[in-house]
């Protein structure tokens, strides 16, 4: 594993932990025809307990799974009008 691969893996873990702490779940899938990845962030089972209304799900796509997660997080934060999950790009 190269240094760049280690950096991507560390950033992916940091982002997934931030989403998990917010009570959300992430679903990833490859888009084989275009060579891209897709991500969907959905409320987890404990999301309703913590908040009055659970945040809506958000989808994103990108050149890599990490880029797809970033796109979904940005959409979710924009819809909420606040920072639900803090991700620094």
N, C-alpha and C positions, 0 to 999 in steps of 0.2 A: 504494500500500500504506500503510495507516495504521500508527500506532505500535503499536496492539494486535496487528495482523497480524504485524508484525515481531517482537514479543515472543513470540508463539506459534510462529513459524517458528524463532526462535533456540532456544527451549526444546525443540522437536521435534528439531532437529539435535543438541543436547546429549544428549538421552535416547538417540537412535539411536546416537550415537558410544559412549556408555557400554555399550550392549547389544552393539555390535560388538566392543568391546575385551574383553568377557567371553566372546567366541567364540560368540555367538548370532546368529540371523537373525530378522527381523521380517516378518510377512506381514499386510497390512492389507486390509480389504474393507469396502465400504459395505453397510449393511442398508437397502435402499431402502424397504421397507414401513414400517419404524418410524422412519426418518430418523436412525438411529444408525450407529455404526461398530464394527467388530470387529477384534481383533488377536490374532495367535498368535505366540508367541515359541518358536522351535525351536532345538535345538543346531546350530551351524554345522559345517562339515566339519572344522575344527581343534579342536572341543570335546573329543574323546576323547584327543587327543594331550596336552592340557594337564592333564587330570584323570583320575583312575582310572575314574570312571564319569561319563558325560555327564549333565547336569541334564535333567530331564523337560521336555516342552513345557508351556506354559501359555497359556490363552486368556482374553481379557477383552473386555468391550464397554463402550461409553460414548457420551456425546452427541457427542463429537468423536474423531478419530483419536488425539489426544494422551491423552484420558481413557481410551480403550480400551487404549493402551499402558501407562498407569499401572496400570490394573486387572490386566493380565497380569503386570506386573513384581511387583506386590504378592503375587499368587497364587504366582508362582515363588519369591519370597523366603520366603514362609510355608511352602511345601512343603519347601524346603531347610533350614529352621531357621536360616538365616543370611542375610546380605545378599549375594546373588549380584551384583545390579546396584543401585547406590545411586542413588535418584531422590528428590529433595526436592520435595515438592509445594508 
